[in-house]
């Protein structure tokens, strides 16, 4: 069973997506990052961002990013939820949840995963004024 999850969805990201998995005892740290749409994009006031994606390639890149993260840090589980469609200012467009035995690894891996997702996943955004 693969403990990692990628969900690309048109639905709002619910708080339940960040909820803990059933505890197995191995994880001492859980880092959760919420990416939220802000009201400025490239210096202009916006109402929302409209996200589109090439899902098969996004899933492929996600697997590669996770393999790289697992080579660098001892991770228990990783969950990524990325929203597509129109996401209003103040709403979440991204959730990254990383679980590890220790906080240093969980924080470092979470930052790595977030940065790599933003660079490598074929997910595009367009400002909605």
Secondary structure, 3 states (H helix, E strand, C coil): CCCCEEEEECCCCCHHHHCCCCCCCCCCEEEEEEEECCCEECCEECCEEEEEECHHHHHHHHHHHHHHHHHHCCEEEEEEEEECEEEECCCEEEEEEEEECCHHHHHHHHHHHHHHHHHHCCEEEEEEC
